[in-house]
């Protein structure tokens, strides 16, 4: 390995794990949205605060398809593509 090759590899691994974590957070947000928990629930507030800045712009662009929100799917696919590049 080159002198700084291990730091690049470490950075790639860290980025991949962070993307994995964010993917799990998106899945959790989707699951919680099906449970109809109160909006003032701390878990709901956290998931909303962490995911909405990414999901909302995509919702504005995607056409509405029978009331189903596909923005989480789009974000997860893009994140998987980013991980695949590394």
C-alpha positions in Angstrom: 0.0 0.0 0.0 1.2 3.5 -0.7 2.1 5.8 2.1 -1.4 7.3 2.4 -3.3 4.4 0.8 -4.5 3.1 4.2 -6.1 6.5 5.0 -8.0 6.5 1.7 -9.2 3.0 2.3 -10.2 3.9 5.9 -12.1 7.0 4.6 -13.9 4.9 2.0 -14.9 2.3 4.6 -16.1 5.1 7.0 -18.2 6.7 4.2 -19.7 3.3 3.3 -20.7 2.7 7.0 -22.2 6.1 7.3 -24.2 5.6 4.2 -25.3 2.2 5.6 -26.4 3.9 8.8 -28.3 6.6 7.0 -30.0 3.9 4.9 -31.2 2.2 8.1 -32.4 5.6 9.4 -34.5 6.1 6.2 -36.0 2.6 6.5 -36.8 3.3 10.2 -38.5 6.6 9.2 -40.6 4.7 6.6 -41.6 2.0 9.2 -42.5 4.7 11.8 -44.6 6.5 9.3 -46.8 3.4 8.9 -47.3 3.2 12.7 -49.0 6.6 13.0 -47.1 7.6 16.1 -47.6 11.1 17.5 -45.5 13.8 15.8 -44.2 14.9 19.2 -42.7 11.5 19.9 -38.9 11.9 20.2 -38.1 9.1 17.8 -40.5 10.5 15.2 -39.0 14.0 15.6 -35.4 12.7 15.3 -36.2 10.6 12.2 -38.1 13.5 10.6 -35.3 16.0 11.3 -32.6 13.7 9.9 -34.4 12.4 6.8 -36.7 15.3 5.6 -33.9 17.6 4.4 -32.9 14.9 1.9 -36.4 13.4 1.1 -38.4 16.6 0.7 -36.5 18.0 -2.4 -37.0 14.6 -4.1 -40.7 14.5 -3.3 -41.0 17.9 -5.0 -39.5 16.4 -8.2 -41.1 13.0 -8.3 -44.6 12.7 -9.7 -47.3 11.5 -7.3 -48.0 7.8 -7.9 -51.2 6.8 -6.2 -50.3 8.3 -2.9 -47.2 6.2 -2.5 -44.0 8.1 -1.5 -41.1 6.7 -3.6 -38.6 9.3 -2.4 -37.0 6.9 0.2 -36.5 4.4 -2.5 -34.8 6.9 -4.8 -32.5 8.1 -2.0 -31.6 4.5 -1.0 -30.8 3.6 -4.7 -28.6 6.7 -5.1 -26.8 5.9 -1.8 -26.2 2.3 -2.9 -24.8 3.6 -6.2 -22.4 5.9 -4.3 -21.2 3.0 -2.2 -20.8 0.9 -5.3 -18.5 3.6 -6.8 -16.1 3.2 -3.9 
